[in-house]
Every structure is written in C-alpha cells, then in structure tokens.
C-alpha cells in the first residue's frame, strides 16, 4: 500500500492483493519505522458501521475507514478511486481530502520498482 500526504490530503493506493485482502479480511495495514522505537502506522479498513469514508489519527496511527458496501462495489468493479472530503474542525472551513485508488502499473517505472501486484494499466499499448 502506498501513502501520499500533501497538505490537507491523503491518498492511499492499493495493489490487487491489497484490494483482495481489504475485501476478504477487512483491513490492510503498513508500518514505516522512523527510528529504533518510533514508527508511523497507517491502515485502511472496511467498516460495516460507517456511513462515509473517514480518516482518524491517534497515537501515530492513521486509519482510513470505508463503508463495507462501498468496498464491495469498488473491489468488484472498474471504478478506479473513492474520494471524500472531511471537515477538520480546525476552523475556516478546512477539509481533509481522502482518496483511495487502485494502484496501476507505471508505464515508465524504473526497473527497480516492483509492479507485480499492480493493476494492469488501461493505457498500456500491446
């Protein structure tokens, strides 16, 4: 799973196996170790009780929750991404943009970047 954070936006990109795990097991998690006793955790989970896509951050852990019905539809179909806007509560109408996407093969990726779990790129010329 890839995570991109930029200003007030979060973007998660999931490979084929990760989409399958999200659908079947209900969650996909990853850890980035920063030091011997420091780490940043992030995960996506399907939530039967959720009515919309939401993000939470607590104790160095970012969790994006997606309603189960939305995960089932997205995993089974051709839809590339899911998106939501979440008020931050920080005032001034600030929102957090959340984007969850299927990770496609890069057409010009370096040879060192693994792409075996990526979805076939619809722009690939065969």
C-alpha positions in Angstrom: 0.0 0.0 0.0 1.3 3.4 -0.9 0.6 6.5 1.1 0.9 10.1 -0.1 0.3 13.0 2.2 0.3 16.5 0.8 -1.1 19.5 2.7 -4.6 18.5 3.7 -4.9 15.4 1.5 -4.3 11.7 2.0 -4.0 9.3 -0.9 -3.8 5.5 -0.5 -3.0 3.3 -3.5 -3.7 -0.4 -3.2 -2.4 -3.3 -5.3 -4.5 -6.2 -6.4 -3.6 -8.4 -3.4 -4.3 -5.5 -1.0 -7.7 -4.8 -2.5 -8.5 -8.6 -2.2 -7.3 -8.5 1.5 -9.4 -5.4 2.3 -12.4 -7.2 0.8 -11.8 -10.6 2.4 -10.1 -9.7 5.7 -11.5 -6.2 6.3 -8.2 -4.4 6.6 -4.7 -3.7 5.2 -2.0 -2.1 7.4 1.5 -0.9 6.9 4.3 0.5 9.1 7.1 2.9 8.4 9.9 2.7 11.0 11.4 6.1 11.8 13.8 5.1 14.5 14.5 2.2 17.0 11.4 3.0 19.0 9.4 5.2 16.6 7.1 4.2 13.8 4.2 5.6 11.8 1.3 3.2 11.2 -1.3 3.5 8.5 -4.2 1.3 7.5 -7.4 1.1 5.6 -10.3 -0.9 6.9 -13.8 -1.6 5.8 -16.4 -0.8 8.4 -19.9 -2.1 8.5 -21.0 0.7 10.8 -19.5 3.5 8.7 -21.8 5.7 6.6 -19.0 7.5 4.8 -15.2 7.5 4.2 -13.4 8.9 7.2 -9.9 9.3 8.5 -8.7 9.2 12.1 -5.3 9.9 13.5 -4.3 8.8 17.1 -1.0 7.9 18.6 1.0 7.9 15.4 -1.6 5.8 13.6 -3.6 6.9 10.6 -6.8 4.9 9.9 -9.0 5.4 6.9 -12.4 3.7 7.3 -14.6 2.9 4.3 -18.1 1.6 4.5 -18.3 -2.1 3.7 -20.8 -1.7 0.9 -18.5 0.8 -0.8 -15.5 -1.5 -0.5 -17.5 -4.4 -2.1 -18.7 -2.3 -5.0 -15.2 -0.8 -5.6 -13.3 -4.1 -5.4 -15.7 -5.9 -7.8 -15.9 -3.1 -10.4 -13.9 -1.0 -12.7 -14.1 2.1 -10.5 -10.5 3.4 -10.0 -10.9 5.5 -6.9 -13.0 6.5 -3.9 -12.9 10.0 -2.6 -14.3 12.0 0.3 -13.9 15.4 2.0 -13.8 15.5 5.8 -14.1 18.7 7.8 -11.0 19.1 10.0 -12.7 21.1 12.7 -9.8 23.5 12.7 -11.9 26.4 11.7 -12.0 28.4 8.5 -13.8 25.6 6.6 -10.7 23.5 6.3 -11.2 20.0 5.0 -9.2 16.9 4.6 -9.3 15.3 1.1 -9.2 11.5 1.2 -8.6 9.4 -1.9 -8.3 5.7 -2.1 -7.2 4.2 -5.5 -6.3 1.0 -7.2 -2.6 1.1 -8.0 -1.9 0.7 -11.7 1.3 -0.3 -13.4 3.6 2.6 -14.2 4.4 2.8 -17.9 7.8 4.3 -17.3 8.7 2.9 -13.9 12.3 2.3 -13.0 13.3 -1.4 -13.3 13.9 -1.5 -9.5 10.3 -0.7 -8.7 8.2 -3.8 -8.3 4.9 -3.8 -10.1 3.9 -7.4 -9.9 0.8 -6.6 -7.7 -0.3 -3.6 -9.7 -3.5 -3.5 -11.7 -2.9 -3.6 -15.5 -2.6 -0.1 -16.8 -5.5 0.7 -19.2 -3.2 2.9 -21.2 -0.7 0.0 -21.9 -0.2 -0.4 -25.6 0.2 -4.1 -26.5 
